[in-house]
Amino acid sequence: MKEECILSLLPGKLRIQMQKIVKDYEKLQEIKVRIEKPVFYFQDGREYMLKDEWGRPYIATKEEVRELLEYVSHYSLYAYEEEMRQGFLTVEGGHRIGFAGQAILEGGHVKNLKYISSVNIRIAHEVMGCADWIFPYITRNRSLFHTLIVSPPGQGKTTLLRDIVRQISEGNTYISGKTVGIVDERSEIGGCYQGVAQNHVGMRTDILDACPKAEGMIMLIRSMTPEVVAVDEIGTAQDVHAIEYAMHCGCKMLATVHGESMQEVKRKPVLGTLIKQKRFERYIVLSGEGKVGEVGGIYDDRGNTLYSFVGQSNTAGYTGMAGDEKCGKP
């Protein structure tokens, strides 16, 4: 099913060549198509250059990019103007199509894109159960701690967040089922297509898709009364103010942030204040070394180590959305 969905997005000749080369679509993460440049694909954490039938680099043509755009937009790119303004759109299956080209400005802001020269197909993967071992560290007495996932870009934080949300929504051994509100600004957590989540995020979960995080958190709290609020990649002062508002309203927070380490996150002007105030009670730090998604450490609000990968043997992994590839557990 996944193979058919992905191949249906590709123009004819490129589709045939990908069928010859790629055998395991569960390991395929990204396909990058650029006009008059070689096509690259990422599989199992490695980059590969697509070759043609004579072993030469497969060069994408302008016509192939145009055909690809027609397929992903159902021959009506203008109908996706709002999504295009953000530089991507989500297709059936939760796969995300990113674009680069010339920006059309209106009032100093990007209204749309034209002369699209690059397309990036990010393949969505779910790994249900990858967060199983995390729950003893982020819950107590069947209640959730405010939790922040710290990770370098592309190390599995969204995949981990998604499975934590699913299990909280459904309930498990460590926590009873809770109402969860997701603000999915980049359509990566739920992978909504025409308003319907393509990823499993739980039966008690409500999603505000393609909505700015700060505004969306307040909207969800006022309209859907979530017990838990989840957001991806916080960083602005507005995000922090909305998180503080959610916490004051009694909601538990789940969030992710880009960072190489706790020390780096503490130095961030806005987030550093939250950490110093001990607003988050648990920190899950992905190592950024070795396997993608490997947890380097879990810490409490005082910085005490609850779990450290140092000296442990990592025997498990998972494959997530392009870049969110493998998450190790002890």
Buried (B, 14 or more C-beta within 10 A) or exposed (E): EBBEBBBEBBBEBBBEBBEEEBEEBEBBBBBBBBBEBBBBBBBBBEEEEBBBEEEEEBBBBEEBBEBBBEBBBEEEBEEBEEBBBBBBBBBEBBBBBBBBBEBBEEEEEEBBBEEBBBBBBBBBBBBBEBBBBBBEBBBEEEEBBBBBBBBBEBBBBBBBBBBBBBBBBBBBEBBEBBBBBBBBBBBBBBBBBEEEBBBBBBEBBBBBBBBBBBBBBBBBBEEBEBBBBBBBBBBEEBBBBBBBBBBEBEBBBBBBBBBBBBEBBBEBEBBEBBBEEEBBBBBBBBBBEEBBBBBBBBBBBEEEEBBBBEEEEBEEBBBBBBBBBBBBBE
